[in-house]
Amino acid sequence: MVLCSDDPETIGSFDSMIYRLRTGEDDWVCRKLLFTLDPEVQTEDCIRWGPDEFVRYAGRAALAEVLGQNLILDLPLPARTVRRGGRIEASPPAPMKEELQDGPELPPHLPVKISEKRACGIAGLQGGTAKCRFIPYWNYRYVSTGEREVKDRLVSFDAEGAGGAINAINGLKMEINPGEIERGGPVPFGSEIVATRLVREDVEEQLVRDIIDRLTQKVRFRYEKGDAIFYEEKTLKPDRSNITVDIEAVYVPVWQVRGGGSKIVEVNGFTGEILSMPMDEGVELL
């Protein structure tokens, strides 16, 4: 959590507050970074940055961006300030380490099996340049249970499925083998991790609707009444409460190969397939 402020009341509230982030079953206590131009401010539970740190690390961040690298900051423990004899003293923080690494650590993703050189060859753009972009997908598995009994006929809604994935940018679908997903690990130098656009909750609701439509059954009954024969048809749907959908973000590597002029070919970095449709809706300004 970062606060940029010179207001003592705002800083005091920020310093005394505990911020938590819950991700799945994990509960994280956030570290707090305060940027202030007021040297008289006292804090006990914040990492503090002033003008010197701002200039230093803003410059390093700009350099990392130019080089296509990721700036990793090993933040020290908070510097605690105390007032002694009318003056403010700060306990010295641990030194801050900087590290420029080849690529960012990534959440679950498909491994890059196609090299940059091979991607250029597949694209037919020898001598072109390629950039690896990790496109987010919502990978899901579902379980449906329950049954309905109508006129002595039992209709089951038991079903499960895994491996389906929805592009978190444009909604296109693909299959992802859960056994091929890597958990963490480095990625190619200069890779771009594309942010999701489709909200998890919206995707989950759409998946539930699709599953209900897929499992909905029309059952036809035949019965006799006197000398007449009648047919009746009923539409049976599973109960929404009996459907569980688990979703996680999985990133798919895509080589964006540029040739002469404005020609761009996208190659799936996992399968080597040339993509007929763009993997996202991004627009590049030149």
Rosetta blueprint (number, residue, H / E / L):
1 M L
2 V E
3 L E
4 C E
5 S L
6 D L
7 D L
8 P H
9 E H
10 T H
11 I H
12 G H
13 S H
14 F H
15 D H
16 S H
17 M L
18 I L
19 Y L
20 R E
21 L E
22 R E
23 T E
24 G L
25 E L
26 D E
27 D E
28 W E
29 V E
30 C L
31 R L
32 K L
33 L E
34 L E
35 F E
36 T L
37 L L
38 D L
39 P L
40 E L
41 V L
42 Q L
43 T L
44 E L
45 D L
46 C L
47 I E
48 R E
49 W E
50 G L
51 P H
52 D H
53 E H
54 F H
55 V H
56 R H
57 Y H
58 A H
59 G H
60 R H
61 A H
62 A H
63 L H
64 A H
65 E H
66 V H
67 L H
68 G L
69 Q L
70 N E
71 L E
72 I E
73 L E
74 D E
75 L L
76 P L
77 L L
78 P L
79 A L
80 R L
81 T E
82 V E
83 R E
84 R E
85 G L
86 G L
87 R E
88 I E
89 E E
90 A E
91 S L
92 P L
93 P L
94 A L
95 P L
96 M L
97 K E
98 E E
99 E E
100 L E
101 Q E
102 D L
103 G L
104 P L
105 E L
106 L L
107 P L
108 P L
109 H E
110 L L
111 P L
112 V L
113 K L
114 I L
115 S L
116 E H
117 K H
118 R H
119 A H
120 C H
121 G H
122 I H
123 A H
124 G L
125 L L
126 Q L
127 G L
128 G L
129 T E
130 A E
131 K E
132 C E
133 R E
134 F E
135 I E
136 P E
137 Y E
138 W E
139 N E
140 Y E
141 R E
142 Y E
143 V E
144 S E
145 T L
146 G L
147 E E
148 R E
149 E E
150 V E
151 K L
152 D L
153 R E
154 L E
155 V E
156 S E
157 F L
158 D L
159 A E
160 E E
161 G E
162 A E
163 G E
164 G E
165 A E
166 I E
167 N E
168 A L
169 I L
170 N L
171 G L
172 L L
173 K E
174 M E
175 E E
176 I L
177 N L
178 P H
179 G H
180 E H
181 I L
182 E E
183 R L
184 G L
185 G L
186 P L
187 V L
188 P L
189 F L
190 G L
191 S L
192 E E
193 I E
194 V L
195 A L
196 T L
197 R L
198 L L
199 V L
200 R H
201 E H
202 D H
203 V H
204 E H
205 E H
206 Q H
207 L H
208 V H
209 R H
210 D H
211 I H
212 I H
213 D H
214 R H
215 L H
216 T L
217 Q E
218 K E
219 V E
220 R E
221 F E
222 R E
223 Y E
224 E E
225 K E
226 G L
227 D L
228 A E
229 I E
230 F E
231 Y E
232 E E
233 E E
234 K E
235 T E
236 L E
237 K L
238 P L
239 D L
240 R H
241 S H
242 N H
243 I E
244 T E
245 V E
246 D E
247 I E
248 E E
249 A E
250 V E
251 Y E
252 V E
253 P E
254 V E
255 W E
256 Q E
257 V E
258 R E
259 G L
260 G L
261 G L
262 S L
263 K L
264 I E
265 V E
266 E E
267 V E
268 N E
269 G L
270 F L
271 T L
272 G L
273 E L
274 I E
275 L L
276 S L
277 M L
278 P L
279 M L
280 D L
281 E L
282 G L
283 V L
284 E L
285 L L
286 L L
